[in-house]
């Protein structure tokens, strides 16, 4: 891969966003326009930053990996440090650190997702199968969750987290992680550990189409995750919200 040399990006040519802009950190999608506006740079410079980070992630063998795994988070931290050192006039102290951390993680996730989708298309072409997920038989070709990421945000605590499928399978890792391998009970336990979910106060929700659906048992969890994944949603997103008084479960 050709080495990308960082260029000086002058951020001051663009207006500073209002403080309310930086207050929104739990975005489902970190688009180029959002990243560019927050960093106060042109979109062409954002692409340059993305190319540099992709190279740093590649050097650390992060491409196609579960980025939220502890050992990969350490490597990703190193890559992001190199990114900030390479573009000191972009990653400035004037930008709130919390927003910047989420922005960098979102950018890395976007890079990783694009890479995995490209590799998946290449494998399908090599195997003589169409790239479209609509042509894959879910029985003979179970949807693989190996490269998926689960994103969960609590509206009550405003805490969010990312979960790898490897963290929520009970058995030894299969060759391909399918919907039937992920466990709803373990999913809730991880959310509790990350202070995102409290079974006595919260309920887990997701949006399928134009409907908000409560995820209250394993079948719904697997069906919702499979539906979002097959539609190309990345990350697979759930929301934790506070139960109404009459619906709070008893201990």
N, C-alpha and C positions, 0 to 999 in steps of 0.2 A: 504494500500500500504506500502511495506517495505521501511523504511527510508534509503535514500542513504547518506552515510557519505562522505564528500569531502575528497579526498586524495591530497597529494602534487604533483602537476604536474610540472615537471622541463621543462621549455620552452627552456632553453639554449642549449639543446641537438640537436636542429634542427637549420638550417641556417636561418638567418634573410632575409625575402623577400626584393626585391628591392623596392625603393620608389614608382615606377610606379604601383606596385601591390596594394598598399594602396590608390592610386588615383582613383581606380575603386570602387565606392560605390553603384552605381545604378545597381545591379545585378538582373536579373530576378529570379535566383535560387541560394540560398546559400547552396551549397553542403557541405558534410562532409569534402571533400578534401580541398575546398576553406577555410572553417572555420579553419580547422586544420593548414593549411599553414600560415594563417594570425596570428593565436594565437601562432604559433611555437610549437605545441604539436603533439603527436601521435594521430591517429584516435581513439584509445581505450580511451584516455583521453577525447576526444571530446564527445564520447558516455556517459561518466561519467558526464560531464558538462550538456549534454542534459537531462539526467535522473534527475539531481538535479533541473534544471530549470522547468522541467515538474512537479515535486513535489511542487515547489513554486507556479506555476501557478494554480495547483489543489487546494492548500490551499486557494487561493483567488477566487476560482470559475470562473476561466478564460477559462477553457477548453471548447471548443465548442462555445465560445462567439465571438462577433465582436471585435477584439483586438484594432481597431482604434477608437472605441467609446471613448469619453473623459473620462468617469468614469473608463473604462477599461484600458486606457492608464496610469492612475494614479496607478492602481493596478499593472500593468505590470512593471511600473517603480520601484515599491517596490520590485517585484520579481527579477528584474535584478540587483538591488542594493545588495540584498542578495547573488546573484550569484557571483558578483564581490568580495564581502567580504569573501565568502567561498573559492575563488580561487585567492588570491592576487598575486600569482607568475605567473598567466596566464594573468590576466587583468591588465597589467602594463602601466605606463605612456608612455612607449616607443612606444606603439601602437597608431597611430593617433585616436583621439576621434571620429571624424566624421565616419571613417571606422568602429570603434568599435560599435558605435550606430546603424549603419545599419546592422552590423553583428548580434548583439543581437536581433534586431527586426526580421531579417530574420530567425534566429534560433527559435524564439518564434512562428512565423508564420508557420514554418515547423512542429513544435510540434503540434500546434493546428490543422493543416490540417490533419496530420496523425490520430489524435484522432477523428476528425469528420468523416473521411472516414471509420475508424474502426467501429464507432457507426452506421453509415449508413448501412454497410454490416450486422451488427447484427440485425438491424431492418428489413431488407429485408428477412433475414433468418427466423426471427420470424413470419413474415407475409407470409411465404411460397413462396416468389418470388426470382428468381435468383438475385445475386448481380450485375450482369453486367448491365450497363446503357443501353445497346443496346436492352434489353428486356423490357424496360419501355415505354409504349405508351405515347407519348408527349401530347396527347389530354386528356386522362383520368388520367394521372399521370404527371402533369406539372412539369418541372424541377425546384426544389426548390433552390432559391438563398439565403436562410437564412444564410448559412455558407460561402458564397462566399466572396472574397475580390477583389476589383478592384485596380490594380496598374497602375499608369500613370507616365510617365517620359517625361520631355520636353528636346528635344535636343538643343533648342535655349538657354534656361536659365540654363539647367542642374539641375533643381529642380524636385523632384519627390514627389508623394503623394500616400497614400492608402485611399480607399473609401469603406465604408460599404454600402450594398444595402439599409439599413435603411435610409441612407442620401439622397437617390435619388428615393423615392417612394412618390407620391403625396397624395394618399389616406391613411386612417388609416391602420395600418399594418394588412395584411391578415394573415390567419393561415399559408399559405405557400407563400412565395414571389416567383412568377414566372416571366418569361421573360417579359410578358405583363405589369407587375407592375412597372418595372424600367423605369425612365423617362430621356430621352436624354437631355432635356432642363435643368433639375436639375443637371444632371451629369456635363454639361458644366459650370453651375453656381458655383458648388463646385470647379472645376478646376480653375476658375477665382479667387475665394476667396483664394485658396492656391498658387496663383501666378504661376500656371503651364500653363495656356492657355489664350491667347489674341485673340479674334475673328478677330481682324483687321490684325493680323500678322501670325496666326498659322492655321494649320489644324490637325485633329486627324486621326491617322492611326492605323491599326493593321495588323498582319500577320496571314493569314489563309492558311494552307498548305505551298505552296511556292510562294504565291502571297501577295503583299502589297495592302491593300484595304483602301481607304479613307472613313472615317465614317462621312458622312455629313447630315444624317437625321435619324430619330428615327428607322425606319425599319431596316436599316443596323446595327445600334447600338445594337438592341435587338437580331438580328440574329447572329451577331458576338459574342456577350457575351454568347449566348446560345451554339453556336458551340464550343467555347473554354471550357466552363464549362462541357459540356457533354463529351469532350475528356479528362477530368481530369486535365486541366491546372489550376494551382493555383500558384500565383494569376492570375485572368483574366487581361491580360496586353494590354495596349494601349500606343502609342507613340505620342507625340505632336511634330510636326516639323514645321519649318518656311516655309510659302508659298513662291512660286516663285513670282516674282514681278507682272507678268501678272495675277496671280490667287488670289491675295490678295483681300478679299471682301471689298466693299465700305461701309462706315458708313450709 
